[in-house]
Amino acid sequence: MYRTGLALTTMLVLTLACGGERASDGSPGEEPAAASPEAPEADGDVIEVRLITDEQGNRFEPAQIEAEQGDIIRLVLVSGVHNLNFLPDSNPGATGLPPATDMLQLPGQTLDVPVTMKPGHYYFQCDPHALLGMVGHLEVED
């Protein structure tokens, strides 16, 4: 009885913890959610970044991104459970960093992150898999 109650409580907490941002489940006609409600609409390119877990490990494809302000980074979950985080500690002095995204959990889910940072080099990671090498770099160009 105790284990069942604990399992149900854990599932409820995880469900509530992941309920902040809305991510698309890949259903036709559904628009992907922005990383934050006050994020501006994209007036540039959409850059697709796949989030993958497989026999090669956990990774972003591509992990090296070039973008301009106004572009959108579209996260597409292929497999695993992943997020995207531009850590302030790993980007000293950077302003305008987007907040960490919620975890994408269902294959085909997408989430749009607007590029709002000033030109420069930025580090990003998947929080649960950073120590396993799931990191990347964004170059925001003029």
Backbone bond lengths (Angstrom), bond angles and torsions (degrees), N, CA, C in turn:
res aa  C-N    CA-C-N  psi(-1)  N-CA   C-N-CA  omega(-1)  CA-C   N-CA-C  phi
1 M - - - 1.441 - - 1.531 110.32 -
2 Y 1.330 116.89 -43.83 1.459 121.21 -178.91 1.528 110.89 -61.26
3 R 1.348 117.15 -44.51 1.459 121.08 -179.18 1.522 111.76 -63.16
4 T 1.328 118.00 -40.17 1.466 121.56 178.64 1.525 109.94 -62.75
5 G 1.329 116.94 -45.70 1.462 121.03 178.89 1.513 111.47 -63.03
6 L 1.326 117.21 -41.70 1.455 121.81 178.35 1.522 110.72 -64.26
7 A 1.321 116.92 -43.41 1.465 120.74 179.17 1.522 111.10 -62.59
8 L 1.320 117.31 -43.06 1.467 120.67 179.04 1.517 111.16 -66.13
9 T 1.309 117.69 -40.64 1.473 121.22 178.16 1.522 110.04 -63.62
10 T 1.319 117.81 -44.32 1.465 122.04 178.71 1.520 110.84 -60.14
11 M 1.332 117.07 -44.96 1.470 120.34 179.62 1.515 110.33 -62.94
12 L 1.321 118.80 -40.09 1.453 122.48 179.49 1.522 110.42 -64.26
13 V 1.329 117.45 -45.62 1.466 121.15 179.66 1.514 110.34 -61.82
14 L 1.324 118.38 -45.33 1.460 121.48 179.41 1.513 111.43 -63.82
15 T 1.314 117.59 -39.56 1.455 121.14 178.72 1.519 110.53 -63.83
16 L 1.316 117.14 -45.28 1.459 120.87 179.82 1.518 111.62 -68.45
17 A 1.320 118.10 -36.41 1.459 121.76 -178.62 1.516 111.49 -67.12
18 C 1.298 118.20 -27.45 1.457 121.60 -177.96 1.514 112.09 -96.81
19 G 1.314 118.93 10.56 1.456 121.05 -172.63 1.505 115.88 -93.07
20 G 1.355 121.24 6.29 1.460 121.79 -175.60 1.509 113.38 -68.14
21 E 1.318 117.32 -72.58 1.451 121.34 -178.46 1.515 110.23 -86.02
22 R 1.318 115.87 151.99 1.449 120.29 178.16 1.523 108.57 -96.10
23 A 1.279 116.69 128.51 1.457 121.27 176.04 1.513 107.74 -115.24
24 S 1.300 115.81 148.32 1.447 119.93 179.23 1.515 109.66 -73.92
25 D 1.308 116.23 143.46 1.460 119.63 175.52 1.521 111.13 -93.48
26 G 1.328 116.28 10.07 1.447 120.59 178.57 1.512 113.30 86.84
27 S 1.339 118.71 4.80 1.451 121.36 -179.90 1.522 110.13 -66.61
28 P 1.342 118.17 140.94 1.453 120.39 179.45 1.519 110.73 -60.00
29 G 1.333 115.29 140.93 1.447 121.68 175.42 1.511 113.99 82.76
30 E 1.321 118.13 -2.42 1.460 120.43 179.55 1.524 108.67 -95.98
31 E 1.322 116.41 128.41 1.455 121.18 179.25 1.517 109.70 -79.15
32 P 1.353 118.29 139.32 1.451 119.95 175.61 1.524 110.22 -65.27
33 A 1.321 116.01 149.70 1.460 120.83 -179.60 1.517 110.38 -83.32
34 A 1.310 116.27 148.02 1.454 121.44 174.73 1.516 108.81 -76.50
35 A 1.329 116.93 159.61 1.454 121.16 -178.72 1.512 111.87 -67.37
36 S 1.314 118.07 -28.31 1.455 121.13 176.14 1.512 108.72 -148.25
37 P 1.342 117.67 148.82 1.458 120.69 -174.50 1.522 113.36 -61.28
38 E 1.352 118.02 -30.15 1.454 119.34 -178.09 1.524 112.89 -89.47
39 A 1.337 117.79 4.98 1.455 121.56 -178.89 1.530 110.85 -66.01
40 P 1.342 116.35 138.36 1.458 119.35 179.78 1.522 111.60 -71.56
41 E 1.315 115.83 156.70 1.458 120.93 175.53 1.534 109.18 -68.16
42 A 1.304 116.65 150.70 1.464 120.90 179.75 1.509 109.96 -73.58
43 D 1.318 114.87 135.68 1.454 118.68 172.50 1.524 108.98 -121.07
44 G 1.337 115.97 15.89 1.454 121.46 -179.49 1.510 111.55 -127.18
45 D 1.318 114.64 -147.85 1.455 122.01 -177.36 1.529 111.68 -83.59
46 V 1.330 115.31 157.75 1.462 121.76 171.86 1.524 106.76 -104.93
47 I 1.319 115.97 121.78 1.459 122.66 -177.75 1.518 107.65 -109.24
48 E 1.325 116.50 114.72 1.460 121.13 -176.56 1.527 109.87 -85.60
49 V 1.328 115.72 129.30 1.463 122.32 176.66 1.522 107.15 -124.19
50 R 1.326 115.86 120.43 1.465 121.94 -178.61 1.523 109.48 -89.92
51 L 1.340 116.64 137.09 1.461 123.54 178.49 1.522 106.80 -108.02
52 I 1.344 115.59 119.81 1.466 119.96 -166.97 1.525 111.83 -133.19
53 T 1.326 114.98 139.78 1.463 123.36 165.30 1.524 106.11 -126.37
54 D 1.327 116.46 124.28 1.468 121.31 176.14 1.516 108.81 -156.01
55 E 1.314 117.07 -164.36 1.468 120.83 -177.12 1.530 112.21 -63.18
56 Q 1.333 118.39 -18.55 1.467 121.76 177.47 1.530 111.85 -86.13
57 G 1.313 117.12 -9.05 1.463 120.99 178.74 1.523 111.76 115.91
58 N 1.326 115.25 -160.34 1.464 123.10 179.29 1.517 107.72 -103.27
59 R 1.365 115.90 135.42 1.462 116.85 -176.96 1.523 111.97 -162.82
60 F 1.333 113.38 160.47 1.456 123.22 167.85 1.518 106.53 -98.16
61 E 1.319 117.81 138.58 1.473 121.85 172.90 1.516 108.11 -128.63
62 P 1.327 117.93 110.93 1.459 128.33 -4.21 1.524 111.50 -79.26
63 A 1.335 116.02 161.19 1.457 121.23 176.81 1.529 110.95 -98.23
64 Q 1.310 116.98 -14.83 1.469 122.89 176.45 1.529 106.76 -113.10
65 I 1.331 115.98 117.16 1.466 120.84 -173.71 1.520 109.59 -122.62
66 E 1.320 116.25 137.13 1.462 122.05 170.61 1.514 107.23 -113.25
67 A 1.337 116.33 131.00 1.457 121.03 -177.20 1.522 109.33 -147.96
68 E 1.325 115.04 171.88 1.454 122.87 174.35 1.518 108.01 -124.26
69 Q 1.333 116.61 158.89 1.458 119.46 174.59 1.518 108.29 -56.08
70 G 1.329 116.17 137.81 1.457 121.42 -178.54 1.507 113.55 96.27
71 D 1.336 117.71 -15.43 1.462 120.56 174.72 1.530 108.81 -73.15
72 I 1.324 115.39 166.59 1.461 122.71 177.31 1.526 108.12 -121.72
73 I 1.330 115.88 133.31 1.466 120.73 169.59 1.520 105.54 -95.73
74 R 1.325 116.08 114.16 1.465 121.21 179.76 1.527 109.02 -98.28
75 L 1.316 115.84 109.30 1.459 121.42 176.67 1.522 108.47 -78.54
76 V 1.332 116.62 132.11 1.458 122.15 178.06 1.527 107.20 -127.27
77 L 1.324 116.04 115.31 1.458 119.91 -179.89 1.519 109.91 -78.48
78 V 1.324 115.75 121.05 1.460 121.79 175.64 1.522 109.30 -93.89
79 S 1.336 116.26 -48.93 1.459 121.04 -179.64 1.522 109.15 -161.18
80 G 1.323 115.10 156.43 1.454 120.46 -178.83 1.520 111.45 89.26
81 V 1.313 115.48 -167.26 1.462 123.59 176.48 1.527 106.01 -129.91
82 H 1.334 116.51 118.77 1.464 120.23 -171.72 1.525 111.72 -142.73
83 N 1.333 114.83 162.65 1.454 121.87 170.76 1.524 108.56 -140.24
84 L 1.329 116.13 -176.68 1.463 122.68 177.55 1.516 107.04 -132.54
85 N 1.342 116.14 129.21 1.449 120.71 -178.20 1.524 109.93 -140.45
86 F 1.344 115.84 123.35 1.462 123.10 172.33 1.533 105.70 -95.15
87 L 1.310 117.41 90.77 1.460 121.52 -174.68 1.527 111.81 -66.93
88 P 1.324 118.13 128.53 1.469 120.02 176.76 1.531 112.40 -58.17
89 D 1.345 117.98 -38.66 1.464 120.72 -179.80 1.526 112.61 -63.94
90 S 1.321 116.86 -29.51 1.467 121.52 -179.75 1.517 112.11 -91.20
91 N 1.327 117.03 -3.90 1.464 123.22 178.77 1.535 108.17 -130.85
92 P 1.356 116.77 64.26 1.461 119.66 -173.56 1.526 112.22 -58.92
93 G 1.325 114.46 135.46 1.461 120.77 178.25 1.517 114.62 79.03
94 A 1.319 117.75 -4.73 1.470 121.04 -178.03 1.522 109.76 -76.02
95 T 1.326 115.05 140.66 1.460 120.66 175.66 1.527 108.18 -121.78
96 G 1.312 115.52 158.85 1.461 120.08 178.32 1.511 114.48 75.66
97 L 1.332 117.21 18.87 1.467 119.48 178.24 1.522 109.27 -68.48
98 P 1.336 117.73 137.02 1.466 119.08 176.49 1.520 110.03 -69.23
99 P 1.329 117.39 153.35 1.467 118.97 176.47 1.529 110.45 -68.39
100 A 1.325 115.17 158.55 1.467 119.70 175.28 1.523 108.33 -57.97
101 T 1.322 116.63 139.33 1.460 120.41 179.13 1.521 109.94 -80.61
102 D 1.316 115.26 162.20 1.457 120.64 170.03 1.524 108.32 -67.08
103 M 1.315 115.39 165.89 1.461 120.58 176.52 1.522 109.86 -73.99
104 L 1.317 116.18 131.52 1.459 121.01 169.76 1.520 105.77 -87.60
105 Q 1.336 116.21 132.06 1.459 119.49 -171.22 1.525 115.00 -124.68
106 L 1.323 117.80 -20.36 1.462 120.79 -176.55 1.521 110.38 -112.40
107 P 1.331 118.16 127.46 1.458 119.68 178.76 1.534 111.02 -50.80
108 G 1.317 115.81 134.64 1.456 121.63 -178.82 1.515 113.17 96.60
109 Q 1.343 118.14 -14.47 1.466 119.86 177.42 1.520 109.71 -62.17
110 T 1.327 115.92 146.41 1.455 121.26 175.85 1.522 109.00 -129.94
111 L 1.318 114.75 158.01 1.452 121.83 176.09 1.519 107.61 -152.03
112 D 1.323 117.11 129.79 1.457 121.96 -179.20 1.521 110.77 -96.16
113 V 1.332 116.20 132.75 1.455 123.21 177.15 1.525 107.75 -120.72
114 P 1.334 118.46 112.39 1.466 120.17 179.89 1.530 111.17 -70.12
115 V 1.319 116.24 143.14 1.460 121.63 175.64 1.528 106.66 -89.31
116 T 1.332 115.96 107.25 1.461 121.91 -176.91 1.528 112.04 -118.10
117 M 1.324 116.64 -3.38 1.455 120.42 -176.19 1.525 111.51 -74.20
118 K 1.329 114.87 158.02 1.461 121.70 174.75 1.529 108.84 -69.36
119 P 1.340 118.02 159.85 1.466 119.34 175.76 1.533 110.99 -53.03
120 G 1.334 115.03 138.12 1.453 121.23 179.97 1.511 111.65 157.53
121 H 1.341 115.27 -173.81 1.467 122.94 -179.64 1.523 108.41 -104.57
122 Y 1.338 116.14 134.04 1.463 121.55 -177.98 1.521 110.07 -133.41
123 Y 1.335 114.69 139.15 1.462 123.27 176.88 1.521 107.94 -95.16
124 F 1.344 116.80 141.57 1.458 120.73 172.50 1.522 109.21 -139.24
125 Q 1.334 114.69 163.28 1.463 119.79 -179.05 1.515 110.60 -152.12
126 C 1.326 114.66 165.44 1.461 123.14 165.21 1.521 104.19 -95.36
127 D 1.329 117.28 119.57 1.462 120.13 -173.15 1.532 114.08 -55.28
128 P 1.347 120.08 -49.84 1.464 116.89 -177.43 1.525 114.58 -73.71
129 H 1.341 117.94 -12.58 1.468 119.60 -174.97 1.531 113.96 -122.59
130 A 1.321 118.28 11.56 1.472 120.84 -178.82 1.529 111.42 -60.33
131 L 1.321 116.87 -43.10 1.468 119.73 -179.72 1.524 112.27 -68.48
132 L 1.333 116.61 -15.53 1.465 121.36 176.47 1.524 111.43 -94.47
133 G 1.343 116.75 6.51 1.460 120.81 175.06 1.511 115.60 98.56
134 M 1.336 118.95 7.95 1.462 120.28 179.89 1.528 108.84 -86.16
135 V 1.343 113.43 79.83 1.452 122.23 -179.09 1.529 108.63 -134.78
136 G 1.309 116.08 165.17 1.454 119.79 178.98 1.518 111.03 -159.64
137 H 1.340 114.17 178.53 1.454 120.71 -179.39 1.532 109.72 -135.46
138 L 1.316 114.29 139.22 1.458 122.19 177.01 1.515 108.01 -114.74
139 E 1.306 116.98 128.43 1.464 123.47 173.59 1.517 106.36 -106.28
140 V 1.334 116.77 111.41 1.459 121.13 175.24 1.521 107.00 -92.39
141 E 1.319 116.05 119.46 1.459 122.01 -175.98 1.508 110.83 -100.78
142 D 1.334 115.14 160.67 1.477 120.87 175.23 1.505 110.63 -67.98
